[in-house]
Amino acid sequence: MSEDFHQFPDKELMNLKKNLISILHSPHFSIEPIDSGASVRKYFSICFHEESEHIPKRLILMQIPSDRLEIADDYVQISEYLLKNHIPHPKIYHNHRNQGLLLTYPTKGVRLDIYLKRHPDFLKNIYHQLIFFLIEMQILAKYDNECPAFNRLFDEEKYQYEFQFHVREQLITKYFKHQITTGEENHFKNFTDEISRFLDFKLPVFVHRDFQSSNIFYNGNPIQGNFEIIDYQDARSGSPIYDLVSLIWDSYISIPLKLKQNLINLFYENHELVQKYFNWEQYQKAIDYTVIQRKLHDAGAFVYTYQLLQNDRYLQYIHQAIIMALDKMKKYQKMNDVINLFTRLLGGENVKNNHI
């Protein structure tokens, strides 16, 4: 059993392999950490040294913290739901919930943000395909009360929570080190009330929650299906526009303005459900408000990731996310006071000397 433990000087990794040997009934595999992004989970690639009809050549291991084992429950239940509804994603190989270990088959293809950095000329074509993939996913993903996603709403309460926790507490207070004044408090409340109430659609639409390039894999094979999704355990139900905005206003991939508008039109023209619930003006406003909410939340989430994991990799995207939100806010005069607040924060001394 210890034949290649010398390759794993890290004690935690060695203990993990010992545990996996008893689960997989074989010592003949190597284990390598892989990018875990902004997650509290850790991911590993497991490659087997011997061919076997019972075990695939490669598996992906998700290691879940002992105090967050409910993640495994959501992941498994939503995976079963996606499988039943023919939505492409990595299938589960084994679930060892009590040990915080979940084994899945690997994805087909390459993570989309990585692929597009290598092949930027394919961006327009791939995003056109993704619009139809998203529409199809939202059509296939019928309401199911046994799926956790449909027991969690993207409603006014959820939006208000994200404004308070991610935007006010994490972004404004911890990142910018700014204590909101009474006047700013009133402006911020009016702003968050307006957006949260407007976006409270309560539609039974499956919302991936983080439908962006880092959670989409592309294989370029239409026969197999071009795309697979990962990181879906936080899915909710609500607006069909949320995942559209997550896709187009991605922090990791820059989408040209002309292409954004083209994709917005394509989504509306080909999505009967969206046409049913939104006229064109409502649709545009829903996009604007979702961009504002989503990107301010993202900025706060990047701060929270640093606070939680001491991972500063995402701090570089904070200002860009705020600027995306401000670009939409400028269309609405009633948001001027909050625009002024964020404009001052972006140009303030606390940003120049920020060492969170």
RODO-2510 file (C-alpha; in nm, 4 decimals, decimal comma):
residues 356
     n   res          X          Y          Z
     1     m     0,0000     0,0000     0,0000
     2     s     0,2818     0,2430     0,0662
     3     e     0,4565     0,1859    -0,2665
     4     d     0,4166     0,5451    -0,3890
     5     f     0,3396     0,7397    -0,0727
     6     h     0,6853     0,8969    -0,1082
     7     q     0,5360     1,1003    -0,3929
     8     f     0,3051     1,2707    -0,1426
     9     p     0,5154     1,4547     0,1169
    10     d     0,2076     1,6438     0,2309
    11     k     0,0627     1,4561     0,5294
    12     e    -0,2934     1,5528     0,4455
    13     l    -0,2574     1,4167     0,0935
    14     m    -0,1045     1,0938     0,2244
    15     n    -0,3927     1,0443     0,4678
    16     l    -0,6400     1,1137     0,1905
    17     k    -0,4819     0,8484    -0,0277
    18     k    -0,4913     0,5944     0,2554
    19     n    -0,8599     0,6640     0,2937
    20     l    -0,9208     0,6273    -0,0795
    21     i    -0,7415     0,2933    -0,0934
    22     s    -1,0029     0,1433     0,1364
    23     i    -1,2823     0,3001    -0,0705
    24     l    -1,1487     0,2051    -0,4133
    25     h    -1,0035    -0,1318    -0,3024
    26     s    -0,6829    -0,0572    -0,4887
    27     p    -0,3534     0,1173    -0,4113
    28     h    -0,2647     0,1530    -0,7782
    29     f    -0,3483     0,5147    -0,8425
    30     s    -0,1935     0,8577    -0,8210
    31     i    -0,3656     1,1627    -0,6756
    32     e    -0,2990     1,5241    -0,7721
    33     p    -0,4601     1,8444    -0,6407
    34     i    -0,6402     2,0479    -0,9075
    35     d    -0,7726     2,4022    -0,9157
    36     s    -1,0488     2,4454    -0,6580
    37     g    -1,1282     2,8038    -0,7557
    38     a    -1,3104     3,0041    -0,4898
    39     s    -1,4653     2,6977    -0,3288
    40     v    -1,4320     2,5718     0,0285
    41     r    -1,4157     2,2273    -0,1300
    42     k    -1,0890     2,0759    -0,2508
    43     y    -1,0559     1,8889    -0,5788
    44     f    -0,8185     1,6155    -0,6874
    45     s    -0,7529     1,4175    -1,0022
    46     i    -0,7222     1,0419    -0,9483
    47     c    -0,5488     0,8393    -1,2213
    48     f    -0,5338     0,4608    -1,2063
    49     h    -0,2173     0,2783    -1,3078
    50     e    -0,3923    -0,0378    -1,4190
    51     e    -0,6756    -0,0922    -1,6642
    52     s    -0,9931    -0,2301    -1,5102
    53     e    -1,3431    -0,2902    -1,6411
    54     h    -1,4792    -0,1948    -1,2986
    55     i    -1,2933     0,1330    -1,2443
    56     p    -1,2511     0,4143    -1,5032
    57     k    -0,9028     0,5327    -1,5919
    58     r    -0,9586     0,8689    -1,4213
    59     l    -1,1894     1,0149    -1,1577
    60     i    -1,2360     1,3541    -0,9956
    61     l    -1,2497     1,3696    -0,6172
    62     m    -1,4392     1,6426    -0,4340
    63     q    -1,3386     1,6755    -0,0679
    64     i    -1,5995     1,8562     0,1409
    65     p    -1,5288     2,0144     0,4847
    66     s    -1,6780     1,8139     0,7714
    67     d    -1,8982     2,1077     0,8767
    68     r    -2,0423     2,1466     0,5255
    69     l    -2,1529     1,7923     0,4421
    70     e    -2,4919     1,9198     0,3248
    71     i    -2,3074     2,0253     0,0088
    72     a    -2,2823     1,6565    -0,0813
    73     d    -2,6581     1,6128    -0,0363
    74     d    -2,7386     1,9039    -0,2663
    75     y    -2,4787     1,7985    -0,5204
    76     v    -2,6075     1,4401    -0,5390
    77     q    -2,9759     1,5346    -0,5525
    78     i    -2,9261     1,7999    -0,8187
    79     s    -2,7009     1,5651    -1,0165
    80     e    -2,9816     1,3072    -1,0176
    81     y    -3,2237     1,5775    -1,1306
    82     l    -2,9921     1,6896    -1,4138
    83     l    -2,9418     1,3298    -1,5229
    84     k    -3,3166     1,2674    -1,5313
    85     n    -3,3659     1,5800    -1,7417
    86     h    -3,0792     1,5080    -1,9834
    87     i    -2,8697     1,8096    -1,8874
    88     p    -2,4979     1,7343    -1,9473
    89     h    -2,2797     1,7251    -1,6357
    90     p    -2,0152     1,4907    -1,4845
    91     k    -2,1900     1,1824    -1,3467
    92     i    -2,1305     1,0691    -0,9888
    93     y    -1,9186     0,7568    -0,9451
    94     h    -1,9420     0,7119    -0,5659
    95     n    -2,0750     0,9214    -0,2789
    96     h    -1,9052     0,8817     0,0594
    97     r    -2,0914     1,1583     0,2354
    98     n    -1,9930     1,0776     0,5930
    99     q    -1,6278     1,1049     0,4964
   100     g    -1,6861     1,4190     0,2928
   101     l    -1,5722     1,2507    -0,0271
   102     l    -1,7558     1,2557    -0,3586
   103     l    -1,6137     1,0863    -0,6678
   104     t    -1,7300     1,1870    -1,0146
   105     y    -1,6354     1,0983    -1,3679
   106     p    -1,4202     1,3663    -1,5335
   107     t    -1,5719     1,6259    -1,7617
   108     k    -1,5340     1,5981    -2,1368
   109     g    -1,3299     1,8785    -2,2845
   110     v    -1,1674     2,1907    -2,1426
   111     r    -1,2901     2,4538    -1,8986
   112     l    -1,4337     2,7286    -2,1150
   113     d    -1,2332     3,0219    -1,9753
   114     i    -0,9109     2,8288    -2,0376
   115     y    -1,0208     2,7211    -2,3855
   116     l    -1,1117     3,0760    -2,4919
   117     k    -0,7816     3,2170    -2,3717
   118     r    -0,6161     2,9683    -2,6080
   119     h    -0,8678     3,0185    -2,8897
   120     p    -1,0100     3,3744    -2,8646
   121     d    -1,1297     3,3675    -3,2271
   122     f    -1,3929     3,1081    -3,1321
   123     l    -1,5569     3,3296    -2,8687
   124     k    -1,8483     3,4556    -3,0823
   125     n    -1,9398     3,1127    -3,2184
   126     i    -1,9176     2,9414    -2,8800
   127     y    -2,1299     3,2036    -2,7037
   128     h    -2,3954     3,1764    -2,9715
   129     q    -2,4031     2,8024    -2,9026
   130     l    -2,4175     2,8687    -2,5285
   131     i    -2,7295     3,0835    -2,5628
   132     f    -2,9132     2,7900    -2,7174
   133     f    -2,7648     2,5534    -2,4589
   134     l    -2,8971     2,7786    -2,1802
   135     i    -3,2420     2,8038    -2,3389
   136     e    -3,2551     2,4257    -2,3791
   137     m    -3,1447     2,3723    -2,0194
   138     q    -3,4177     2,6042    -1,8926
   139     i    -3,6778     2,4226    -2,1049
   140     l    -3,5618     2,0732    -2,0030
   141     a    -3,5293     2,1599    -1,6330
   142     k    -3,8948     2,1251    -1,5357
   143     y    -4,0215     2,2014    -1,1871
   144     d    -3,9568     1,9174    -0,9415
   145     n    -4,0229     1,9660    -0,5706
   146     e    -3,7769     1,6875    -0,4864
   147     c    -3,4914     1,8873    -0,6378
   148     p    -3,3350     2,1252    -0,3796
   149     a    -3,3116     2,4005    -0,6403
   150     f    -3,6892     2,4403    -0,6423
   151     n    -3,7068     2,4701    -0,2646
   152     r    -3,4781     2,7753    -0,2721
   153     l    -3,5956     3,0929    -0,4390
   154     f    -3,4178     3,3837    -0,5961
   155     d    -3,6669     3,6180    -0,4348
   156     e    -3,6650     3,9556    -0,2625
   157     e    -3,5386     3,8027     0,0634
   158     k    -3,2421     3,6362    -0,1085
   159     y    -3,1462     3,9474    -0,3013
   160     q    -3,1700     4,1589     0,0143
   161     y    -2,9492     3,9136     0,2013
   162     e    -2,6825     3,9311    -0,0687
   163     f    -2,6949     4,3121    -0,0716
   164     q    -2,6499     4,3247     0,3054
   165     f    -2,3909     4,0500     0,3485
   166     h    -2,1835     4,0635     0,0305
   167     v    -2,2187     4,4268    -0,0737
   168     r    -2,2538     4,6219     0,2492
   169     e    -2,0604     4,4039     0,4952
   170     q    -1,7917     4,2463     0,2769
   171     l    -1,7414     4,5032     0,0022
   172     i    -1,8169     4,8420     0,1561
   173     t    -1,7150     4,7798     0,5188
   174     k    -1,4347     4,5221     0,4971
   175     y    -1,2808     4,5962     0,1585
   176     f    -1,3277     4,9715     0,1305
   177     k    -1,3186     5,0173     0,5116
   178     h    -1,6057     5,2632     0,4883
   179     q    -1,8664     5,3162     0,7577
   180     i    -2,1948     5,4090     0,5936
   181     t    -2,3465     5,7377     0,7141
   182     t    -2,7155     5,7769     0,7970
   183     g    -2,7764     5,9493     0,4646
   184     e    -2,5913     5,6804     0,2705
   185     e    -2,7841     5,4172     0,4647
   186     n    -3,1154     5,5599     0,3414
   187     h    -2,9936     5,5807    -0,0180
   188     f    -2,8575     5,2264    -0,0043
   189     k    -3,1843     5,0927     0,1406
   190     n    -3,3933     5,2590    -0,1308
   191     f    -3,1545     5,1194    -0,3920
   192     t    -3,1614     4,7610    -0,2609
   193     d    -3,5396     4,7691    -0,2059
   194     e    -3,6009     4,8829    -0,5626
   195     i    -3,3832     4,6138    -0,7213
   196     s    -3,4822     4,3294    -0,4885
   197     r    -3,8536     4,3888    -0,5343
   198     f    -3,8320     4,4243    -0,9107
   199     l    -3,6279     4,1035    -0,9535
   200     d    -3,8606     3,8958    -0,7336
   201     f    -4,0221     3,7066    -1,0232
   202     k    -4,0854     3,3750    -0,8397
   203     l    -4,0760     3,1759    -1,1629
   204     p    -4,0212     2,7973    -1,1486
   205     v    -3,7089     2,8202    -1,3657
   206     f    -3,3927     2,6260    -1,2803
   207     v    -3,1158     2,8800    -1,2139
   208     h    -2,7644     2,7343    -1,2095
   209     r    -2,6580     3,0302    -0,9936
   210     d    -2,3010     3,0554    -1,1283
   211     f    -2,3388     2,9924    -1,5011
   212     q    -2,0088     3,1359    -1,6214
   213     s    -1,7017     3,0253    -1,8159
   214     s    -1,5205     2,8706    -1,5173
   215     n    -1,8147     2,6344    -1,4581
   216     i    -1,8727     2,5314    -1,8200
   217     f    -1,6652     2,2728    -2,0052
   218     y    -1,6378     2,2767    -2,3838
   219     n    -1,5414     1,9784    -2,5974
   220     g    -1,6259     2,0995    -2,9479
   221     n    -1,8052     1,7757    -3,0314
   222     p    -2,1725     1,8310    -3,1209
   223     i    -2,2365     1,4558    -3,1242
   224     q    -2,1336     1,4205    -2,7591
   225     g    -2,2812     1,7592    -2,6694
   226     n    -2,0591     2,0653    -2,6743
   227     f    -2,1015     2,1648    -2,3104
   228     e    -2,1112     2,0254    -1,9575
   229     i    -2,1854     2,2189    -1,6398
   230     i    -2,0259     2,1847    -1,2967
   231     d    -2,0633     2,3582    -0,9581
   232     y    -2,4418     2,3407    -0,9650
   233     q    -2,5044     2,2509    -0,5991
   234     d    -2,6216     2,6056    -0,5160
   235     a    -2,8896     2,6106    -0,7878
   236     r    -3,2137     2,7951    -0,7139
   237     s    -3,5365     2,8750    -0,8929
   238     g    -3,6278     3,2175    -1,0178
   239     s    -3,5517     3,4439    -1,3111
   240     p    -3,4423     3,2902    -1,6440
   241     i    -3,2410     3,6085    -1,6949
   242     y    -3,0044     3,5475    -1,4023
   243     d    -2,7967     3,2797    -1,5786
   244     l    -2,7948     3,4850    -1,8994
   245     v    -2,6374     3,7755    -1,7110
   246     s    -2,3909     3,5442    -1,5324
   247     l    -2,2804     3,4151    -1,8731
   248     i    -2,2463     3,7448    -2,0576
   249     w    -2,1160     3,9639    -1,7717
   250     d    -1,8462     3,7148    -1,6771
   251     s    -1,5587     3,8416    -1,4615
   252     y    -1,3109     3,6103    -1,6354
   253     i    -1,4021     3,6538    -2,0035
   254     s    -1,4469     3,9902    -2,1736
   255     i    -1,7458     3,9962    -2,4083
   256     p    -1,7466     4,2865    -2,6609
   257     l    -2,0458     4,5200    -2,6263
   258     k    -2,1784     4,4470    -2,9771
   259     l    -2,1678     4,0718    -2,9109
   260     k    -2,3411     4,1196    -2,5733
   261     q    -2,6331     4,2937    -2,7425
   262     n    -2,6439     4,0268    -3,0093
   263     l    -2,6610     3,7523    -2,7446
   264     i    -2,9305     3,9414    -2,5502
   265     n    -3,1413     3,9624    -2,8672
   266     l    -3,0781     3,5972    -2,9516
   267     f    -3,1910     3,4832    -2,6075
   268     y    -3,5127     3,6852    -2,6204
   269     e    -3,6026     3,5917    -2,9785
   270     n    -3,5622     3,2185    -2,9138
   271     h    -3,6982     3,1837    -2,5594
   272     e    -4,0771     3,1569    -2,5556
   273     l    -4,0950     3,1613    -2,1753
   274     v    -3,9023     3,4892    -2,1566
   275     q    -4,1248     3,6438    -2,4245
   276     k    -4,4312     3,5277    -2,2283
   277     y    -4,3297     3,6975    -1,9016
   278     f    -4,1396     4,0028    -2,0266
   279     n    -4,2050     4,2597    -2,2957
   280     w    -3,8898     4,4071    -2,4474
   281     e    -3,8698     4,7031    -2,2079
   282     q    -3,9200     4,4814    -1,9005
   283     y    -3,6611     4,2402    -2,0350
   284     q    -3,4017     4,5150    -2,0767
   285     k    -3,4715     4,6511    -1,7282
   286     a    -3,4505     4,3007    -1,5792
   287     i    -3,1110     4,2577    -1,7455
   288     d    -2,9885     4,5933    -1,6137
   289     y    -3,1047     4,5260    -1,2584
   290     t    -2,9663     4,1724    -1,2630
   291     v    -2,6270     4,2965    -1,3825
   292     i    -2,6222     4,5513    -1,0990
   293     q    -2,7171     4,2965    -0,8345
   294     r    -2,5000     4,0153    -0,9702
   295     k    -2,1812     4,2181    -1,0188
   296     l    -2,1993     4,3967    -0,6832
   297     h    -2,2594     4,0566    -0,5235
   298     d    -1,9591     3,9169    -0,7160
   299     a    -1,7364     4,1983    -0,5902
   300     g    -1,8389     4,1222    -0,2309
   301     a    -1,8010     3,7484    -0,2867
   302     f    -1,4415     3,8016    -0,4027
   303     v    -1,3736     3,9808    -0,0740
   304     y    -1,5446     3,7038     0,1233
   305     t    -1,3352     3,4388    -0,0547
   306     y    -1,0243     3,6182     0,0616
   307     q    -1,1552     3,6476     0,4184
   308     l    -1,2535     3,2795     0,4259
   309     l    -0,9671     3,1126     0,2393
   310     q    -0,6951     3,3808     0,2318
   311     n    -0,7084     3,3410    -0,1455
   312     d    -0,6229     3,6773    -0,3038
   313     r    -0,6557     3,5478    -0,6603
   314     y    -0,9995     3,7054    -0,7069
   315     l    -0,9298     4,0479    -0,5571
   316     q    -0,8137     4,1675    -0,9003
   317     y    -1,1708     4,1368    -1,0323
   318     i    -1,3388     4,3554    -0,7697
   319     h    -1,3092     4,6929    -0,9409
   320     q    -1,4065     4,5520    -1,2800
   321     a    -1,7228     4,3993    -1,1301
   322     i    -1,8212     4,7317    -0,9680
   323     i    -1,7594     4,9187    -1,2936
   324     m    -1,9895     4,6738    -1,4769
   325     a    -2,2610     4,7489    -1,2199
   326     l    -2,2044     5,1259    -1,2400
   327     d    -2,2347     5,1163    -1,6179
   328     k    -2,5941     4,9909    -1,5815
   329     m    -2,6754     5,2095    -1,2793
   330     k    -2,5990     5,5240    -1,4798
   331     k    -2,9119     5,4603    -1,6866
   332     y    -3,1298     5,5224    -1,3792
   333     q    -3,1259     5,8716    -1,2273
   334     k    -3,2753     5,7481    -0,8979
   335     m    -2,9534     5,5517    -0,8399
   336     n    -2,7299     5,8623    -0,8544
   337     d    -2,6643     5,8727    -0,4792
   338     v    -2,5406     5,5121    -0,4730
   339     i    -2,3418     5,5731    -0,7918
   340     n    -2,1692     5,8612    -0,6157
   341     l    -2,0960     5,6406    -0,3145
   342     f    -1,9253     5,3702    -0,5203
   343     t    -1,7452     5,6238    -0,7375
   344     r    -1,5967     5,7838    -0,4241
   345     l    -1,5040     5,4429    -0,2834
   346     l    -1,3270     5,3396    -0,6048
   347     g    -1,1179     5,6564    -0,6015
   348     g    -1,0532     5,6723    -0,2291
   349     e    -0,7326     5,6377    -0,0311
   350     n    -0,8594     5,3187     0,1331
   351     v    -0,8378     5,1475    -0,2059
   352     k    -0,4807     5,2608    -0,2714
   353     n    -0,3689     5,1389     0,0696
   354     n    -0,5895     4,8321     0,0928
   355     h    -0,4262     4,5317     0,2585
   356     i    -0,7244     4,3208     0,3604
***
